[in-house]
Amino acid sequence: EVVPPLEKLTEADEKLLEEKQRQSAEDAKAMERLIAEKTRAEQINRIFEELETTRKNFSKLRERIPAVEARKKEAERVAKAVQNVYPAERIYASERENGERLDRNIRQLCEEEKKRGSECTELEKAWNAEQEKEPERERLSAEITALTSSFGEYSRLKTLCAGKAELEKTREENRKQAEKLKQEKTELERQRESLTRKTEASESAEVDRLNCEKELEACTARRQTLLGLHRQAVGLEDLRKNRAALQQAYLAAETAYEEKRKSREEKEQVFFREQAGILAAGLKDGVPCPVCGSLEHPKKAVPVRGAPSEAELQKAKEEQEAARAAMQEASARARAGLAQEESARKTLEQSFSAALPGISMPEDPAKRKETIVAEGRKNTEKQKLAAGGLNRLTELCESRKKWLQSVKDAESRLAELDETLQEKEEEKHRLENQLSAMESEIRVTGEGLAFGSEKEARAEADQKQAALSRLKNALQKAEEAYRACRSDRDSIRAILRDNRQKRGELQSRLERAEQEFRAALSESGFPDEREYQDALKNRDRLEQWNREIDEFRENLRFTGEQLRRLTRESEGKHPQELAGIESERKRLQEKRDAADLELRQISTRQSANLSILEKLRSGLRRMRKLEQDYLTLSSLSKTANGELAGRQKLAFEQYVQASYFNRILEEADKRLRGMTDGRFELMRKESPSDLKSQSGLELEVMDYYTGKLRSVRSLSGGESFKAALSLALGLSDVIQSYAGGVQIDTMFVDEGFGSLDSESLEQAISALSTLAQGDRLVGIISHVGELKERIDRKLLIRKGIGGSTVKLVV
């Protein structure tokens, strides 16, 4: 109902928006034409304004022409002074300064040449005086040569004295060494006698050490045995504690299992009572009970409040199984712990008997460990004594070896000392003979020398050599000073001649430079040097004057050209009036602003309406999709609940139950065909008698003798028992196949055999016997006498005055 009017409104706004946009475009074009007209008027007015300004500027520039011409002449005069006269003036001034500088140098050189001449005369006299000392230098040279030739004798005497001192030193060292060797010989003889006595006293040390080693090894082995025995005792105690803890854990696990089992049984009973109440709630009089088939229901079961769900019951079963597994595991661990304890106890008894023969092993763990520790302490004391004796005897044996080696070394050393002392005595006689001969040679050599030693002779020779060197140095210095002074004087004279020659040449250049300077003044129009200097004062402003003159000329040229251009552009034109154009522009601008505001309002409204329209359309599409989903889910719900009109009333729960019921019937028919010789087969009735009733779990019987289906109510008592027994066995097989680890090991059949004839009884017993094969137990509760002979193992119950009695028959 809302969408069509909204669509019409959006279409109207769309047309209005297009109309406003077209009108806005036309106004924009009119505004563009008005702006262009205003721009042209402004350009014309600007031309007339520039023309007036240019005329004024041109008049001002023409008024400045005389002043600029005067400045130009002054600049040309300064330029002549700078370019023509100033270079000649600088050359003339430079030559004049060079001449003055040469005159000063010539005067200084003349004074220096006179001074050097006087110094040369004095130095020549000093040189001649040193040359006259030549005889004294020759005498000193001869005396030095004589002293130098005697240095060899002094060296020989010194060598002889040193050799004598060395021989005396060697003789003294030889005496000391001989004395030391004699002392060493005496000490070695004393040590040999002492060591010989010690070795004789320790001859049995090696045998005693071997005996002590054996005793220590026995103590060490016994210590290891006792330590192992102690570890076994401690381990047995740990195993005992572990076994007790494992037993406690088993008892706790057993208690937890019993609690879980009782909880599961209670929940299961409540659950079954709840299921019975739920089933009873749907019973109606005249409708058979699905459990017992009764048409009357005088006492219906009542649902129990707070009953557990099937999932909670399953969880309780799983918790019971987990507790049972934990209990079995704890039991296995407890048995293993007990076996380990018994094994460790037997091993400890054997080790105790072997390690401590003659001592019975105490049963008390504390006393057992005390006994082992006491034996260990005794063994430790014995081991310490043996170790101390072994160390002492080992040290004695090592010392005895060293003593024997020392005796042997002492005897060898004594033999060497005897030989060395004989050599020292012979060396003593040889040194005394050499000393006597050398003393005689020293006396002969010393008698022919003037000084007591070579050092005194060398000191005298050094003094004379120093005196001779001083005389030679004085002669050399006097000669060098004279020659240097004469060389300086000659150099000054040469420079003086060169400067005088340069002064003559410079005078010619100076006169020529002065002539050129005067000629430049005259050529440049300067009557005298003063006017030239006045013009030269403005040389720093010459560049600025030239720049100003050039700028004036350029401005005059540019202004003239601009004046001519603007005059041509303004021909045939008149100044424009801009007030009317500006008024029209403002009017159009206000109209455009109003149109833009209206356009924005329409556009905003249009956008909002389009957004709302799109949301409405999207909502309608989602609503139609949800309606389709609802119809699909509604049909699926009615199908699952069995509520479809004109269809079979089969709910989803009954459909699933029917699927399991088919499996149970398949397994039950295997038993029933065997017990009825293939006559009967149970079938689920899939179609109800009318479409108003629920269906899916009713039973029919196929009678292959007649080839027709019949109701289960038409079966006889024996046939009903066979059918019920087949259903029970089929249910057992299906539960085991679906429940995985669940194994039904026991089945009890209570009564029902009395209504069977002999053939049916045989068939039923044969089927039950097949089930009893393996580990499965089938119990039959019956009063039928024929079963007594067919059942091997029986529990016979007889009533008596004092109560019933039970007898087991195998």
TALIN-V190819 format. One record per helix or strand of 3 or more residues. SS is the DSSP state (H for helix, E for strand). FROM is the first residue (numbers start at 0). TO is the last residue. If there is no record, write none. Layout:
# TALIN-V190819
ss = (SS | SS)
from = (FROM | FROM)
to = (TO | TO)
This chain:
# TALIN-V190819
ss = (H | H | H | H | H | H | H | H | H | H | H | H | E | E | E | H | H | E | H | H | E | H | E | E)
from = (1 | 64 | 133 | 150 | 204 | 309 | 364 | 453 | 528 | 538 | 578 | 651 | 679 | 697 | 707 | 711 | 716 | 745 | 752 | 757 | 776 | 785 | 793 | 804)
to = (62 | 130 | 148 | 200 | 280 | 354 | 445 | 522 | 535 | 569 | 640 | 674 | 684 | 702 | 710 | 713 | 738 | 749 | 754 | 770 | 780 | 789 | 797 | 808)
